[in-house]
Amino acid sequence: MARGGQPLMPCHPARARALLRKGRAAVVRQVPFVIRLKDRTRDASAVEGVQLRIDPGSKGTGLVLTDEKKELDDHGALITVRRGLVSVGLQHRGDQIRAGMRQRAGYRRRRRKANLRYRAARAHNRARRTGWLPPSVRHRVDTTFSLADRLCRQAPVVEIHVERVAFDTHSLSVGKFVQGIEHQRGPLAGTTVRGHVRARWDGACAYCGVSGVPLNVEHLRPRSRGGSHRIANLVLACAPCNRAKGSKPVGAFLADRADRLAVILPQLRAPLDDAATMNATRWQLTDAMSALGKPVDVWAGGLTAANRLAMGLAKTHTIDALCVGPLDHASGDRIVRYPADVLTARATGRGSYARTTPDSHGFPRLLRTRAKQHFGYITGDLVRAVVPRGTWSGTWTGRVSVRARGQHSVTTPVGRINVSHRYLRLLQRGDGYEWGIRPEPPQSTSRKMG
């Protein structure tokens, strides 16, 4: 950053160390590492601008800062050269949010059925604003926007490139490409879920084969283990088998009945949750990026894959983000550099509103303190611990989890250690992310140019 807080072009770590050693710069932020020059303004600096490229995903999202320059190749032709400057791998926690909401819903249902104070069910006719998304899905848009906004404030971003993909869930379900009227001829065409499952298993239990008894619609992959209501995940089960299976995986439940397991396993299909999430957020993410005040360009996923294969690069979200946007391979355009280390940001949230910690049945187990800050620290702060003696003597840097008694816990590369607050020094306030570094996979040997 320049004097006054305006963003400047990213520099090499060695250059940043030299500026800090000479006293010409000061540290603004530890992670991502940002410095501010003391003796230079933005007007006195050459700022060419960088591009922010985003490859969104359901589990994680890649964000990369790049610069593109026109250079002459060996034959004197003018080509576009793209360089990766900074890579950030964002890890979402949508699955954790969804699991927490399901758990709380189960607690509410149990309290309504138990001999407790009656809590009426909330009405199902509550109005939802335009563009509403479930919290676990909205989280993916919000965290991607948050990191993009942060990078735009810390680097001179002049344009944003976003990959937008759409998944045909019907084609994924049947395992082949369908089009036209075939989309109206799914497994439930002319029937119901119960009717389809009964016809599929001939009115008999899928686990023991008994018929002529009351049968339940059973989830092969239990809901508690990430199973969905998808037709491929439903079978018929008699009441004894349903109770005996419970939340066990079907492979463990039928371990002694290999013949039954061989009939059931071919029915299982991968859940479509990730594909549905991407379909729901692709327009919302583009609209959110437009609020940053930068030109936003949207590109197809096929273009990203073509660029990655032409350059012989590995398949990661950050590499895909680097490949977002057009490159004329016939003219010699190429990607010449990508960051060897990726800055990872795992979304952790900012705590809970719950005042009690429940047990597995939803009963309060202990009372949580209303104060989040203890001895000057909040869970999620980045701290440096200098332990003078004992088993964990030395200097450690990591994310802190606070305790009311002052004996805090710090996450280190070798595990969690307990450190007194007297030995801690605050480096950076918690921002809802756990930061780390991972290496980028090496470049493929089958690189293709042209």
N, C-alpha and C positions, 0 to 999 in steps of 0.2 A: 504494500500500500504506500501511497505517497503521503506527504505531510498534509494533513487535513482529512485523511481517511478515504481518498479516492483510490480505486483499484488500479494497479499497474500490471504489466506482463509478468507471468510466473518466471522465477529464476531457478538456477541449479542449486541444490543444497550446499555445495561448496561455496558458491557466491553468497548465499545467505549467512553461512558461518563467518565468512570474511567480513561482511558488513557488521555483524554483531560484535566480532572481535575488535574492530576498529571503533566501535561506539557510534557508528553512523545509522544504526537501526535499533529498534526495540521490538520485543516479542509482543504481539497482540493476542495471539491465540496459540495454544499448544497443539491441539488437534482439531481440524487440519492446521498444520503449522503455518502461521501468518506473521509476517514482520511488517513494520511501518518505518519508512525512511524518515530520518530527522532533517535532512538537508536538501530534499528535493521535492518539488511540487509536480503535479500531473502535467502542467503546462510546459515544464522544462524536461519532460520525459517523452520518449518515442513510444507511443502506445498504438500498436497495430490492431489489437482486438483478437479475441479467440472465439471459438465456437463451442457450444455445449451440446453434446450428443447423448441421447438417452435411449437405452434399450429396456423398456419396461417388462416386468415379469410378475408372476403370481407369488413366488417365494422370494425372489430378489430382483433388484433393478441395478443396471449398470449406468453410471454417469461418467463421462470422459470430457475433459477440456482438450481441444485440439487447435492447431493452427494450420492453415493452408497457404502455401506460397507457390508462385510461378517460378520454375527453374528451367534451365536448358539441359537436356539429356546429352548423351555421348554423341548423338547425331545432329545436335544443334536445334532440335525441335523443342518447342515450349510445352512443358507438361505441368500438371498440378501435383504437388508433393504434400502429403498430409502427415503430420506428426502428432503423436499422443503426448500430452504434457502431464496431466494428472488424471488418475483413474480412481473412482470411488465405487465400491461394491456395497449397495444397500441391502440389508437383510430384513424383510418384513416380519411382523409378528401377527399377521392376520389369523393364522391358525390358533394362536394362543388366545386372541380376543374371542374367537368363536367358541373355543372350548370353555372359556370363563363364562360366557353368556349362557351356554347350555347348562353348565353346572348351576348357575344361579336360577335358571328356569326350573331345574329339577328340585332345588330347595323350595321354591315357591309352590310347586305342585304338591310336594310332600306335606307342607304346612297346611294346605287346604284340605288334605285328606286326613291329617292327624287330628287328634283331639286338642286343638289349639284354637287361639282366637281366629275367627274366620276372616280370611282375606279374599275379597271378591276378585274374580279374574278381570283383568283390564279389558275394556271394549276393543273389538277388532275393527271398529269403524273410525279409528283416529286418522285424521287427514295427514298426508305426507306432502311436503313441499316438492316442487318440481326439481328433478335431479337427485332425489333422495337415494342413498345407497346404504346397505347394511353397514354397521360399524366396522366389521372386519374387512370389508371391501373399501369403505371410505378411508380407512387407515392407509391403504396402499397409495391412494392418490395424495393424501395429506403429507405423508412422509417424503414421497418423491418431490412434491412441490417445495417442502421445507428445505431439503438439501439443494435443490436447484436454485432456490432463492438465496441460500447462503453462498453458493458458488458465484452467483451473479454479483453479490456484494463484495466478494473477495477477489474477483478476477474481472477483467474488462470484456465481458461476454457481449458480443454484438449480434449473435443470432443463435437460435435454438433449433436443433434437429431431433425429431422424435420418430421412433419406429411405431407404426400402427399396424396391428395384425388382427385378423378375425378368424375364428375357428368355427367350422361347421360341425356342431355337436352331433347332429344326426348321422353324418358320414362317419364320424369317429365311433358312434355307437354300433353301426352295422359293419364297420370295417371295410367300407368301400365308398367310392364317390357316388353320391346321389344328386339328382337335380330335378327341377320341375315338380311334377305331381308326385314323384317318389317321396318327397318330404312329407306328404300327407298319408303315407302308407307305413307308418311306424308299427311297432309291436302291439300298440293299444288301439289300432284302427278297428272300430266296430266292437270293442269289448271293454272291459274294465281291468284294473290291476288284479283284483282277486280272480276274475274269470280267466285272465291270461295265465296267471301262476297255476291255477287249478288245472287248466288244459295242458300246461307244460309238464306237470308232474302227475298227470292222470289221476288226480284226486287222492294221491297217496303221500305219506310222509317221505321227504327226501332223505331222511337220516336212517329210518328203520324200515320203510316200505309198508307200514300198516295203513289200511284204508277202512272206510266205514266208521270213522271216529271224528270228533270235532278237530279241525285243523286250523292252525294259525299261520299267518304270513310272517315269515322269519327272515331276518337279515343275516346273510352269510358272513359278511364282514360287519361285526357289531358297530352300532353307532358310536359307542364309546371308544372305538379304535379307528375312527375315521370313515366308517362305512356310510353310504348314502342310501336314499330311497330309490335308486336306479333299479329298473326292472331286472337287470343282470345280477343284482345283489339280493334278490328276493327268491325264497323257496317256500314250500309248504312244510310244516312241522307239526307233529302231534304235541299235545300239552306236556307229556313227560320229557320228550326230547328237547322241547323248547326250554323247559326249566333246567334240564341237565346241561345244556350247552351254555346258557347264560351269556356271558361276554367272552367266552373262550374263542380263539381262532378256530375256524372249521378244520384246519389241518390237525390241531391238537385234539379236538373233540372226536374226530374219526380216524385217529391214528391206528386203531386196531381193526378198522373196517376199510381196507384199501380199495375194495371194489366200489363201495359207495362214494368214497372220496374221488376215485377216478371218473365217476359220472358227474359229480358236482363241480369239480375244479374247472373244466372247460367253459362253464357258464360265466365264471368271474371275469370282469372287465375292470380296467383301471378307472378310478373315479374321474368325472368330468368337472370337478370343482375348479381346477386351475383354468381350464378353457372357458368356463362360464365367468370366472372372475375377470379374465382378460377381455371378454366381450363386453362386460358391464362397465369397465373402466377406460376403454380406449378413447371414447369421446370426452369423458370427464377429465382425463389427464391433459388432453390437448387444450381444453378450455381453461384449465388451471394454469398451464404454462403461458397462455396469452396474457394473464394478469401480471406477468413480470415486466411487461412493457418492451419485450424484445420480439423481433420477427420470428415466427414459429413456422417451420417447414415440416411436413409430415411425409414419411416415406414408407414404402411397403417392405414387409419382412423378406420377400424374395430378393430384393435388391441388396439387403444386408448380407444374406447368405451367399449371394454371388460374389460380393466384394471379399468376404472372408475366405471363400474357397480359392478365389483367384490369387490372394496373397498367401495362401497356405497357412493360415492362422488357426489356433485352437479354438474350441467352442466354449466361451464363457460369456457372461453378461457384459463384462467390461470390454472384451474384445469385440463383441457384437455392437456395443455402443460406439466403439471406434470406427466400425465399418458402416454406420448409418449414414446415408447420403450418397449421392452419385459420384462415381469415379469412372472416367472413360479409359478403360483398360486398353482399348485398341490404339489410343493415342499415347499410351505410356504412363497414364496417371497411376500413382501407387501410394501405398502407406509405407513409410520408411522407418518409423519408430513407434514403439508402444512402451509405456512404463513397465519396468520389470517388477515393481512392487505395487500392489493395489491396497489402497486405504479402505478397510472394511468398517462399515457402520451398522451394527446390529441394533435394531430398535428394541428398547427395553421399557419404554413408558416412563411415567413420572410418579409412580406410586399408585395407591388405591384409596378410594373414598370409604371403603368398609371400615367400620369402627371395631369390628371383632374378627378374629380368625376362626372360621368354622372347621369342624371335623368332617369326616367323610360322609356323615349323615346330615350335615347342615346345621348342627347345633353349635353355639358359640363355645370355642375352646379356650380362648384367652382374649383379653381386652387390649386393643391397640391404643397406644398413646396418641393424643391429638397433635403433639408437637412433632414436626418432621426434622427439625434441626436440633442436633445434640452436640454441644461443645464446639459450635461453629461449623459443623459439617452436616451435609444432607446426603442421603443415599444416592449414588450416581456421580458424586464429585470425583474429579481426577486429582489424586493426591500423591505426594512423595513421602515415603516412610523411611526415616533414618533410625534404625534399631541399633542401639549401642552394644547390646549383649544379649545372650540367650541363644536359643535354637535358630531364630530367624534374624540373627544379627546381620547387618548390611543395609544397603540402600535399595528400596523397592518402589516401583511406580505402578499404580493401577487404580481401579475403580473401587470406591469405598462403600461399604454397607454399615450404617451407623447403628449403635446400640445406646440405650439410655444411660447405661452405667459408664460409658466412655471407652470401653474396650471394643474398638471398631474392627471390622473385618475388611481386608484389602485383597483384591484379586491380583495375583501375580502369575507369571508364566509357569511357575511350579505348583500352583494351587492357591488356596485361600489361607491367609495368615491373620492372626489376631494381633493387633497393635494398639497400644494406648494412644489416646488422642494427643498426648504430649509430644509424641514422636512424629506427628503428621504435619505436612505443610501443603496448603491448598495450591494447586496448579491451575485448575479450571473448574468452574461450576458445571454441574451435570446438565446436559442438554437433552436427555432422553435417549441417548445412543451409547453403546459400548464400542469404543474404537479399537482397531487393531490393524495389523499389516499381514498380508499374505503374498506369496510370490505368484506372478503370472505364469501359466504354463509355457514351456519353451515353444518356439516357432516350429511348425511342421516342416519336415524335410521334403515334402512333396509340394513345394511352392510352385505356383504357375504364374507366369507373367504374360501379359498380352491383352 
